[in-house]
Amino acid sequence: MAQDEKKKVQLRSASWFGTNDKNGFMYRSWMKNQGIPDHHFQGKPVIGVCNTWSELTPCNAHFRQIAERVKNGIREAGGIPVEFPVFSNGESNLRPTAMLTRNLAAMDTEEAIRGNPIDGVVLLVGCDKTTPALLMGAASCDLPTIVVTGGPMLNGKHHGKDVGSGTLVWQAHEEYKAGRITLEQFMDMEASMSRSAGTCNTMGTASTMACMAESLGTSLPHNAAIPAVDSRRYVLAHLSGMRIVDMVHEDLKLSKILTKDAFINAIRTNAAIGGSTNAVIHLKAIAGRIGVDLSLDDWSHGKGVPTLVNLQPSGKYLMEEFYYSGGLPAVLRRLGESGMLNNDALTANGRSIWDNVKDSECYNDDVIRTMDNPLVASGGICILRGNLAPRGAVLKPSAASPHLLKHRGKAVVFENFDMYKARINDPELDIDENSIMVLKNCGPKGYPGMAEVGNMGLPPKVLQKGIKDMVRISDARMSGTAFGTVVLHVTPEAMELGPLAAVQEGDYIQLDAHNGVLHLEVSDEEIAARLEKLKATQVIMRTGGYMEIYRERVLQADEGCDFDFLVGCRGADVPAHSH
């Protein structure tokens, strides 16, 4: 970009550093204690590097190196990098669930961006909730923003075979409960799963949200899939640092990228990659922040889109093979050539998404299938409605058993997750493969935080018969690395006295995923009577602290589980002086 063009945009940071008065003196002087020379305050864009590094978030533990590469790129392009931390909500360690603190991290991000002398921001994300949290916070500020993910870890290796992070845990634990492997064999797999820095190498939520960020246009091409330890990850970080400086000069804000067309592209991409059900909640939350009207009904745009990416848990391969086979640009090209992409959607590099991918090659048609040979003919997320889920529930067909997508069974009810753990191994439990497992009080307010417990492990007495899947229904979420015929996000949740709360042991439930139906075979009058009785005895927990704020103000799953007071774009007007 020519120098005269760069002068057209009024830099936000000039309100801090651009005045020769008491305030300008103070802002510059204290920054200079870091050895910053005076000429760096003379009209150069200040770029925030928003870092979710934490040793308690192992997926993001290599972000110090990534940040340095980003900062090198910012400096080369004539910007001033300023790195700052925000709350790192790591999936693997945080209890009761990282979803509880996604909104906290979003609040942290929003206020850090708005309150500081920042002209544009680079979001360093990776672990599941860090990507939506930082995009939510940045969207509420609407400054020029680019996403850099940390990349997936290398393939797990166990006894000569590739194993997928997360997916291995669910599969191996079921094998152990069924008596097909010993405890020693199960524990021996532990060191095989996580061989390098990076996020889960399956198409779990981390990889899904990285693909969502790229298909939304908020990152450079190939950002989603380059392995964490591949040198090209550092190159992309450097180039992203360079690009954000030009985005500031171009005034290329998030609102110009995060359009309705971009979200429809992301929904179709999620279908094509066999992405996580968690994307439903996170995309809604991001859309709510930027002001795009996105509803569960919009997920119908993914219906009929074939699942092309042959990755665990839906398929065979892992993220290394996905990148080596062409990565997300190859998928987007196939969608575009089939008329399933809004080609003109703008992306962070200033080009349309179609311009970015139209020449992208696929190098392995078994990893990234062709349209006439998909992994699943009609992928996407199935939205279910009925008297059991008036505001919707979700199911991932590509991870489900086809014979269970239409099923009628007797409910085996667990009032909460503790009851599930107490009952599931009981040989006297009245349950078989035709039953439907129902878990309550694990939604946004019930758990709280809507933990990933919806993919309930099957009872040993069923596993020992060789059965590997049953219909499971809950108001919880499940890990994107998990699998099975699992109905999730039932809304309203049981804690809000949605119809799910009224299900009793022995009730019959009908699931018809083909027609989007989830029906409890109980009359409306009986459901109402049961709920009225529950309401009279319901105890509202008072915990104090953040958890109490969460329970009082969190929205339901169909609304993105954001806080009601955080929805919307508040912009980044310069706040009043601090002195």
GUDO-173174 format. One record per residue: x, y, z of N, C-alpha, C in turn. Coordinates in steps of 0.1 Angstrom, whole numbers, plus 5000, padded with zeros to 4 digits. Layout:
N
XYZXYZXYZ/...
//
This chain:
579
500849885000500050005000500950125000/500650224991501450344990501350425003/502450505006502550575019501450685020/501050755009500050855010498650795013/498450665008497150605011497050565026/498250535032498250495046497850605056/498050725051497750845060496250875061/495450815053494050855052493250815064/493650705071492850655082493350715095/492450775103492850835116493050715126/494250715131494650605140493950625154/493350525159492750535172493850555183/494950505181496050515191496550655193/496350735182496750875183496050955194/494850905199494250965210494950955223/495850855223496750835235498150905232/498750865221500150895219500351015210/499351075204499551175194499351315198/499351345211499151485216500351525224/500751655223501851715231501251785243/500651715252500151775264500351675276/499751705287500051625299499651475296/498551455290498151315288499051235278/499351305267500251245258501651215264/502151305272503351285280503351165288/502251145296502151035305502050895297/501150895287501050765280502350725274/503050815267504250785260505350755270/505450835281506550815290506550675297/505350635301505350505308505550385298/505150405286505450305276506950295272/507650415274509050415270509950345280/509350305292510150225301510450085296/509850055285510149925278511149935267/511750055266512750075256512250105242/510950155242510350195229510850335225/511450345213511950475208510850575205/511150705206510150805204509450805190/510250765180509650775166508650665164/508550565173507450465172506150525175/506150635182504850695186504350805175/505050805164504750915154503950855143/502750815146501850775135501850635130/502650545137502650405134501450335140/500750245133499650175139500050085151/499350085161499550005173498649885172/499349765171498649635169498649555182/497449525187497449435199497549295195/498349225202498549075200497849015212/496648965210495848915221496148765223/496848735234497448605236496748515246/496348395243495748305252496748195257/497948235257499048145261498748105276/498947985279498947935293499447795294/500247765304500647625306499547535311/498447605316497247525320496347495308/496647555296495947535284496947465274/497247335275498247275268498147295253/496947305247496847335233497447465229/497547565238498047695235499447725242/500047625247501247645255502447685246/502347675233503447715224503247855218/502247935224501848065218502948175220/503848155229504848255230505748265217/505948145211506748145199505848195187/504648165187503748215177503648365178/503548415190503348565192504648635186/505748575189506948645184507048655169/506548555162506448555147505448655142/504348665149503348765146503948905148/504648935159505149065161506249095151/507048995147508049025136507349075124/506249015120505449055108504949195110/504449235122503849365124504949465123/506149445128507249535127507649555113/507749445105508149455091507249545083/505949535087504949615079504749755084/505549795094505549935099504549955111/504249855118503349865129504149845142/503449875153504049855167503249745174/503849635176503149525183503149545198/501949525204501849525219501149395223/501849305229501249175233500549195247/499349135248498649135261497949005263/497748965275497148835278495648855281/494848755278493448745283493248615289/492148595296491848475302491848355293/492648255296492848135287491948025292/490847995286489947895291490247765284/491147685290491547565284490647445287/490347375276489347265276489747155285/491047115286491446995292491546995307/491747115313491947115327490747195335/490147285328489147375336487947295340/487547305353486347255358485447365363/484147355362483447235357483447215342/483647325335483747325320484247455315/485047445304485647575299484547655293/483347595290482247675285481747775295/481947745308481447835318482247975317/483547965313484348085313484548145299/483848085289483948145275483548285275/482448315282481948455282482848545290/483448495301484448565309485648605300/486148515292487248545283486848645272/485548635268485048735258485048875264/484548885277484549015283485949065285/486848985289488249025291488749085278/488549005267489049055254488449185250/487149195251486449315247486949435254/487049435267487449545275488949575273/489749475271491149505269491449575256/490649535245490749605232490249745233/489049765239488449895239489249995248/489749945259490350035268491750075266/492350015256493850035253494050105240/495250165238495650235225495950135214/494850065209495049965199494250005186/494949995175494350025162493749895155/494349785157493949655152494449555161/493949425159494249325168494449185161/495449115166495648975162495148885173/494248795170493748705181494548565180/495248535190495948405191495148305198/494548215190493548125196493947975192/493247885198493547745195492547655202/492747635215491847545223490447595221/489547495222488147505218487447645220/487447685233486647805236487447935233/488747925232489448045230489148115216/488848035206488548095193487148165194/486048105198484848185198484948305209/485548275220485648385230486248505225/487448495219488148615214487448675202/486848595194486048655182484848725188/484148675198483048745204483448885209/484548885217485049005223485449105213/486149055203486649145192485449205184/484449115181483249155174482549275180/482549265194481849375201482549505200/483849505196484649625194484649675180/484749575170484649605156485849685151/487049645155488249695149488849595139/489749645130490449545121491049435130/490649305126491049195134491349075125/492449005129492748885121493048765131/492648645128492848535136494048455132/494848415142495948315140495748205150/495448085145495347965154496747905156/496847825167498147755170498347635162/497347575155497447455147497247335155/496947225148496747095155498047025158/498046935168499146855171499346745160/500546685161500846575152499946455155/499846365145499046245147499546165159/498546115167498846025178499345895172/500245825178500745695173500645595185/500045475182499945375192499945235185/501045165189501245025183501145025168/501745125162501845125147500645185140/499745235148498545295142498345445146/497745515137497345655140496145655149/496245735160495145755169494845905171/493545935173493146075173492946115187/493346235190493146295204491646315207/491346275219489946285223489146155218/489046135205488346015200488945885206/490245875207490845765213490345735227/490145845235489745825249488345765249/487345825241486045765241485945625237/486745595226486645455220487345355230/488445395235489245295243488545275257/487845375262487145355275485945265273/485345275262484145185260484745045258/485845025251486444895250486844835263/487344915272487744875286486544835294/485444915293484244885301483544755295/483744725282483144605276484044485279/485244505285486044395289486944345277/487044425267487844375255489244415256/489644515265491044545268491144555283/492344535288492644545302492844695306/492944715319493244845324494644885320/495544795321496944825317497044865302/496244795294496244835279495644975277/494545005285493945135284494945245288/495545225299496445325304497745345295/498045235289499245245280499045335268/497745365265497445455253497645595257/497745635270497745775274498845855268/500045795267501245865262501245875247/500345795241500445795226499545905219/498745965227497646055221498246195218/499046245227499346385225500946395224/501346395211502746385208503446515206/502746625205503446755202502546865207/503046985205502247105208501047105198/500047185202498847195193497547155199/496547175191495147135195494846995191/493746945194493346805191493446785176/493946675172494246645157493046585150/491946565157490646525151489846645147/488746615141487846725137486946755149/487546785161486846825173486546965172/486247025184485747165184486847255180/488147235185489247325182489447325167/489547215160489747215145488547265138/487347235143486147295137486147445138/486447505150486347645151487547715143/488647645142489647695133489147705118/488447595114487847595101486747705100/485947725111484947825110485647965109/486647995116487348125115487848145101/488348045094488848055081487748075071/486647995072485548005063484748135065/484748185077484148325079484948435073/486248405070487048505063487948585073/488048535086488748615096490248575097/490648485089492048445089492648435075/493948415073494548395060494248245056/494248215043494048085038495047985044/494547865047495347755053495547775068/495047875074495347895089494747775097/493647715092492947615100493747485102/494547445093495047305093496547295094/497347395092498847375093499147325107/499847205107500247155121501047255129/500847245142501447345151502947345150/503547235147505047225147505647235133/504747255123505247275109505747425108/506847435102507447575100506547665093/505647615085504747705077503747765087/503547715099502647775109503347915113/504647915114505348035118505348135106/505448085094505348175083503948245082/502948165084501548225084501348325095/501948295107501848395118502548525114/503748515108504448635103503648715093/503048645083502248705073501048765079/500448705088499248765095499548895102/500748895108501249015115501449125105/501949095093502049195083500749245078/499849145076498549185070497649275079/497749255092496849335101497249485100/498449515097498849655096498149715084/498149645073497349695061495849705063/495349605071493949605074493549735082/494449775091494249905098494150025088/495150025079495150135069493950135060/493450015057492249995048490950015056/491050025069489850025078488949905075/489649795074488949665071488549605085/487349645090486849605103486149465102/485949405113485249275114483849285108/483149395110481749405105481749395089/482849425082482849415068483049265063/483549185073483849045070482848955075/482348975087481348895094479948935090/479648895077478248925072477448795072/476148815069475348695069475848585059/476248635047476848545038478048465043/478848535051480048465057479548355067/478548385075478048285084477448165077/476748185065476148075058477347995052/478348055047479547985043480147895054/480147945066480647865077479747755080/478447765080477547655082477647545072/477847585059478047485049479447415050/480447495054481747445056481647335068/480947375078480847275089480247145085/479247145076478747025070479846955062/480547025054481546955046482746895053/483046955065484146895073483746795083/482446775085481946695096482246755109/481946885110482346965122481546945134/482046995145481446975158480047045160/479146985168477947045171478147175179/479247195186479547315193479547435185/479847415172479847535163478447605162/477347525165476047585165475947705175/476447675187476347765198477347885196/478547855192479647955190479348055179/478847995167478548085156477448185160/476448135167475348215171475848325180/476748295189477248395199478048505191/478848465182479648555174478748645166/477748585159476848665151476048765160/475748725172474948815181475848935184/477148915185477949025189478149125178/478249075165478449165154477149225148/476049165152474749215148474149145136/474549025134473948945123472948855129/471748855122470648765127470848625122/471248545131471548395128470648315138/469948215132469048135140469347985137/468747905145468847755143468347725129/467347795124466747765111467847785100/468747875102469847895092470747775090/470647685100471447565098470947475087/469747505082469147435071470047455058/470747555058471647585047472747475045/472947405056473947295056473347155052/471947155052471347035048471547005033/471946885030472246845016473646875012/474446935021475846955018476546825022/477246765013477946635017479146655026/479346565035480646565043481746505034/482746595031483846555022485046515030/485246575042486446555049486446425057/487246325054487346195060488146195072/487746265083488546275095487746215107/488546165116487946125129487246245136/486146235143485546105146484546045136/484246125126483246075115483945975106/485246005103485945925093487245855098/488245865090489445775092490645855096/490945975089492246035090492246145101/493446215102493646315112494046445105/494246555113494546685107495746695099/496846615102498046625094497646585079/496946475077496546435064495646545057/494846605065493946705060494746825054/495746865061496546975056497346935044/498046815045498846765034498046745021/496746725023495846695011495246815005/495546935011495047055005494347155015/494047095027493447175037492047235034/491647335042490347395040490147455026/491147525020490947585007490447484997/490947354997490547254988489047224990/488647225003487247195006486347315000/486747435003486047554999485947564984/486947524977486947524962485847424957/485747304963484747204959483347254962/483147324974481847384977481547494966/482547574963482247684954481947634940/482647534936482347474922480947414922/480447374933479047314933477947414937/478347544937477347644940476947654955/477747604963477447594978478247694986/478847794979479647894986479148034982/479048124991478848264987480148324983/480448324970481848344965482348484968/481448584969481848724970482248764985/482048674994482248715008483748765010/483848875016485248935018485948865029/487248855028488148795038489248885042/489948845053490948925059492048975050/492348905040493448945031492949045020/491649085021491149185012490549134999/490649004998490148934986488848854989/488148824979486948734982487348594985/486448524992486748384995487048304983/486248324972486448254960487848284953/488248404953489548444948490648364956/490448344969491448274977491548134974/490448064969490447924969490247864955/490047944945489647894932490647814925/491947834928493047754922493547644932/492947624943493447534954493347394949/494447314951494447174947494147084959/493546964955493446854964494346744960/495146694970496246604967495846454971/494746444978494346304982492746304983/492146234973490746234972490046144982/490846064990490245985000490146065013/491046165015491046245027490046355025/490046425014489046525010488246474998/487146415001486346344990485846434980/485546384968484846454958483346464961/482646554954481246564956480446434952/480946364943480246244939480646114947/481546134956482046024965482246074979/481246124985481346184999481446085009/481946125021481946035033480446015037/479746125038478246125041477546205030/476546145024475846215013475246345017/474646355029474046475034474546495048/475546585050476146605063475346715071/476146795077475546915084475046875098/474446975104473946955117472446945116/471846845121470346825121469746895132/468846985129468047055140466746975142/466546945155465346875159464346965166/463046945164462047015172460946925175/460146955185459046875189458646915203/457746845209457246875223458346855233/459346785230460446765239461546875238/461546945226462547045224461847155216/461047235222460247345215461147445208/462247475214463147575208464347505201/464347375200465347305192466347215200/466847125193467947045197468847005185/470046955187470946925176471446785176/471746735164472346605163473246605151/474446535152475446535141475246395134/474646395122474346275115475646195111/476746275107477946205103478646125113/478346155126478846075137477945975143/476645975138475645885143475545755136/474845655141474545535135473245545126/473345515113472245545104470945475109/471045355115469845275118469145335130/469845425138469245495149468645635147/468845675134468345815131466845815131/466245705130464745695133464545585143/464145625155464045525166463045565176/462345465182461445485193461845395204/462045455216462445375227461945425240/462145345251461745375264462845455271/462445555278463445645284464045585297/465345585298466045555311466645695315/466145745326466345885330467345905341/468245995338469246035348469046185351/468646215364468246355367469446455367/470646395368471846485367473046385364/474146445362475346365358475846275370/475646325382476046235393475146115394/473846125391473046005391473445915379/473745975368474245885357475445805361/476445865367477645795371477345685382/476345715391476045625401475245505396/474445515385473645415380474145335368/475045395360475245335347475945205347/476745175358477445045359476744945367/475544975371474744885379474144775370/474544645373474044535364472544515365/471944575375470444565377469744675369/470444775363469744885356468944825345/467644865345466744815335466944895322/467844845313468244915301468744815291/468444835278468944755267469244855256/469744795245470144875233468944955227/467744915229466644985224466145105232/466645105245466345215254466845355249/466345455254466845595251467345655264/468645685265469245745277468945895277/468445945288468046085289468746145302/469546245299470246315309469746455311/469446495323468846625326469846715334/469546845335470146935343471646945341/472046945328473446965323473547075313/472547165313472547275303473247395308/473147505302473847625306473747665320/472547655326472347695340472347565349/472147455343472047335351473347275356/474347285348475547215352476347295363/476647425362476347515351477547515341/477147575329478147585318478047485307/477047405308476647315297477847225293/478347135302479547055300479346955289/480446905285480446805274480246665280/479046645285478746515291477546445284/477146505272476046455265476246315259/477546285255477846155249478046055260/477046025268477145935279477645795274/478645745282479045615279477945515281/477945405273476945305274477145215286/476045155291476245065303477044935299/477844885308478644775304477844655300/476644635305475844525301475344525287/475344645281475044665267476244655259/477344715263478644705256479144555255/478844475265479344335264478544255254/477444305249476744245239477244275225/478244365225478744415212478144535206/477144595214476544715210477444835212/477544925202478445035204477745175203/476445175201475745305201474345285205/473845385212472445395216472045545214/470745565213470245705213470345765227/470945885227471145955240470646105238/469946155248469346285247469646365260/470046485258470346575270470346715266/470346805276470546945274471946985275/472846885275474346915275474946935261/476246945261476946945248477746815248/478446785237479446685237480646735230/481846665233483046705227482946685212/483546765204483646745190484346625185/485146565195485946445192485146325194/483846335199483046225203482146185191/481446075193480646015183479445945189/478545905180477345845184476045915181/474945845183473645905180473145985192/473646105193473546185205472746315202/471646325209470846455207471246545218/471646665215472246765224471446895224/471846985233471347125234469847135235/469147035241467747035242467347165249/466447245242466147385247464647395247/464047455258464747505270465347385278/466347415286467047315294466147275306/466447165312465747115324465647215335/466847275338466847375349465847495347/465547525334464647625331463247565330/463047445334461747375334461247365320/462147335310461747295297461147155298/460447105287459846975288460746865291/462046875288463046775292462946735307/462646845315462546815330461446725333/460446715325459246635328459346485324/460446455317460546315312460746225324/460046115324460046015335460545875330/461045795339461545665335460345585329/460545525317459545445311458745525300/458845655300458145725289458745685276/457945685265458445655252458845785245/459945785237460345895230460645855215/460245945206460445915192461546015187/462545965180463546045173463346015158/463146125150463146105136464046215130/465346185129466246285124465946325110/465446235102465146265088464146375086/463246385095462146485095462346585106/463446585113463746685123462746685135/462346565140461346555150461946485163/461646545174461946485187460746495196/460046375198458746385204458646295216/458146345227457846275239456346225239/456146095240454846045239454046065252/453846185256453146225268452246345264/451046355269450146465265450646595270/450246705263450646835267450146865282/449046815285448446845298449246775309/449746655306450546575316451846645318/452446685306453746755307453646875316/452546955313452347075321452147045336/451446945339451246905353452546865360/453346785353454646745358455546865361/455546965352456447075353455947165364/454647175366454047255377454547195390/454447065391454947005404456347025406/457147015396458647045397458947185402/458147275396458347425399458147445414/457247375420456947405434458047355443/458847265438459947205447461347245442/461447325432462747365426463447455436/464747415438465647495446466647575437/466747705439467647785431468947805439/470047755433471347765439471847905440/472447945451473148075452474548045456/475448065446476848035448477648165450/477148275447478048395447479048395435/479748505434480848505424480348505410/481348475401481048465387479948365383/480048245390479048145387477648185389/477348275399476048325401475648415390/476548505386476248595374475948505362/476748405360476448315349475048255349/474648195360473348135361472248235359/472448355363471348455363471248515349/472348525341472348605329472648535316/472948405317473248325305472048295297/472148305284471048275275471048125272/469948075266469847935263470747905250/470847775248471747725237471347775223/470047785221469647835207469947985205/470348055216470748195216472248215217/472948105218474448105218475048105232/474248095242474848085256475648205259/475448325253476148445257475348505269/475948605275475248675285474248775279/473048785284472148875278472649015276/473449065286473949205285475149225277/475649115270476849125262476449125247/475249085244474849075229474949205223/475549215211475549345204476949395203/477149485193478449555190478449685197/479349705206479349835213480449925208/481149875198482149965191483449985199/484250065194485550095201485850245201/484750325205485050465207486050485218/486850585216487950605226487350655239/487650575250487150615263487750745269/487150795279487750915286489050895291/489850995293491250985298491250935313/492250865316492350805329492950905340/493351015335493951115344493351255341/
//
